[in-house]
């Protein structure tokens, strides 16, 4: 796998994640019990000191068909290979972890 192949693949993944995010935003909000003043997903600096964090759970069985459909539409098939295998594949292409190329790319995309 070449560097250009990885970069092209990363662009495709970023695009497809945007599509998944858009699909998930159309899902109804889950009802929850407990404190509602701390919203999951807030950055840690926005959470007031002393307030307990709230963990929200999603019914995976209801979400599964939606995610399966989204993956099918994006032609995502097969089993996940795991982070360690991805790291091995990237290292095999000569990308050094200390260069933080992928992290910088993700950060740059967030800042756009």
C-alpha positions in Angstrom: 0.0 0.0 0.0 1.5 3.3 -1.0 1.2 6.7 0.7 -1.1 8.0 -2.0 -3.3 5.0 -1.7 -3.6 5.6 2.1 -4.3 9.3 1.6 -7.0 8.5 -1.1 -8.5 5.9 1.3 -8.5 8.4 4.2 -10.3 10.9 2.0 -12.9 8.3 1.2 -13.4 7.4 4.8 -13.7 11.0 5.8 -16.4 11.5 3.2 -18.3 8.4 4.2 -18.1 9.4 7.9 -19.7 12.7 7.0 -22.5 10.7 5.4 -22.9 8.5 8.4 -22.9 11.6 10.7 -25.7 13.2 8.6 -27.7 10.0 8.8 -27.3 9.8 12.5 -28.3 13.4 13.0 -31.7 12.4 11.6 -32.3 9.9 14.3 -34.6 10.9 17.2 -32.9 11.9 20.4 -32.9 9.1 23.1 -34.8 9.6 26.3 -32.6 9.5 29.3 -32.9 9.4 33.1 -30.7 11.4 35.4 -29.0 14.8 35.3 -29.7 16.6 32.0 -27.4 19.5 32.7 -24.3 17.7 31.5 -24.6 16.8 27.8 -22.5 13.9 26.4 -20.1 15.1 23.8 -19.2 18.4 25.5 -15.6 19.2 25.6 -14.0 18.6 29.0 -13.3 22.3 29.5 -17.0 23.1 29.1 -18.0 20.7 31.9 -18.4 22.5 35.2 -16.2 21.3 38.1 -18.0 18.9 40.5 -20.7 17.9 38.1 -21.0 14.2 37.4 -20.5 13.1 33.8 -23.5 11.4 32.2 -23.0 8.4 30.0 -25.7 7.9 27.3 -26.4 4.5 25.9 -28.0 3.9 22.5 -30.1 0.8 21.8 -27.7 -0.9 19.4 -30.3 -3.2 18.0 -32.3 -0.2 16.8 -29.2 1.5 15.4 -27.7 -1.6 13.7 -30.1 -1.6 10.6 -29.4 2.0 10.0 -25.6 1.6 10.3 -25.8 -1.5 8.1 -27.8 0.3 5.4 -25.3 3.3 5.5 -22.3 0.9 5.2 -24.0 -0.9 2.3 -24.7 2.4 0.5 -21.0 3.3 1.0 -19.8 -0.1 -0.2 -18.2 -0.8 3.2 -18.0 -4.6 3.5 -16.2 -7.2 5.6 -15.1 -7.4 9.2 -13.2 -4.6 11.0 -9.5 -5.3 11.1 -8.7 -3.4 14.3 -6.5 -0.5 15.1 -3.3 -2.6 15.6 -3.6 -4.0 12.1 -4.2 -0.6 10.6 -1.1 0.7 12.4 0.9 -2.2 11.1 -0.3 -1.5 7.5 0.5 2.2 7.8 4.0 1.4 9.2 4.6 -1.0 6.4 4.1 1.9 4.0 6.9 3.8 5.7 4.8 6.2 7.7 6.4 6.9 11.0 4.1 7.3 14.0 6.2 10.2 15.4 5.3 12.2 12.2 1.6 12.4 13.3 0.6 12.7 9.6 -2.9 11.2 10.2 -3.5 13.1 13.4 -2.6 16.4 11.7 -4.9 15.6 8.8 -7.8 14.9 11.1 -7.1 18.0 13.1 -6.9 20.1 9.9 -10.3 18.7 8.7 -11.9 19.6 12.0 -10.7 23.1 11.7 -12.1 23.7 8.2 
